Amino acid sequence: MFKNTILILVSLLITSCNDKSSTTQKEEPDNTLKQPVALADPFIMLYDNTYYAYGTNDENGILVYTSDDLISWEKQATLALHKNNSWGDRWFWAPEVYYIPQNKKFYMYYSVDEHISVATSDSPTGPFRQDIQKPIIEDEKCIDNSLFIDDDGKAYLSFVRFTDGNNIWIAEMESDLKTMKKETMKPCIHVTEAWENDLGRVTEGSFIVKHKGIYYMIYSANDYQSQNYGVGYATASSPMGPWTKYDKNPIFQKPDDLVGVGHSAIFKDKGGKLRMVFHAHHDKNNIHPRLMYITDVSFSDDEKPIMKIGGNIVATHLK
């Protein structure tokens, strides 16, 4: 009887310990690290209540991610643009995607093999294809093309030419949104400030927005490998310029604990608020893979509004 009592007590003790272990496991918070979205030169489009993110990070073409909340993202199984459907087969960089209602098509502007190109699709997830596989400018290397359509319907393409470093130019586009009016090409922004010339003479990653009749062009400067890579802006009364740099640039550089921030694009979220997507170095010791973040954009109430970038930085992650 005594032996049986001992066995029962031991059994109860073991059961009690197992129950405690099980309870503890259930009550512990989920400390699983979220995998960040590794996307450089990012661009976000809101279409049909879904966010689509495109960027640089695949040797075979252009990736696309989707999200409902800008925080948690799902990587799509297939590339939005595959190299088989494009001129060029390497260095797929800095894509932007726009839905053009008149044509009921999505247009992707991107760089491939250091040439600017455009492809179209019936879906924001692709497949994007070039009907005629050639770059926009065939006889010259250029990168970072960005589309801007003004209130009157005229389209403009800003892009980087390799003239005395990386310099931003702009040109008018034909109504097909694929053909550049080369005779209209004009320089916009080149390296003139010390902060733009840390590891190299670089101004790149342009993006234009219009606010109260004034055109604002954000751009990144410095070699992207520099921790001082940052964002500044210039203003003009016309997309064709002349463009005047803000005298307190850079307006976004080393926010919080991030370094190497830049190559950004502006978009409106579901609430109509302006946001900016950008990449940063993976951490302070590693550049790659660069990670995608989102922050706020606003304007002051001055007679000539001042653009403000920063605050409420969102670190994106995979679902």
Disulfide bonds with the S-S distance in Angstrom:
none
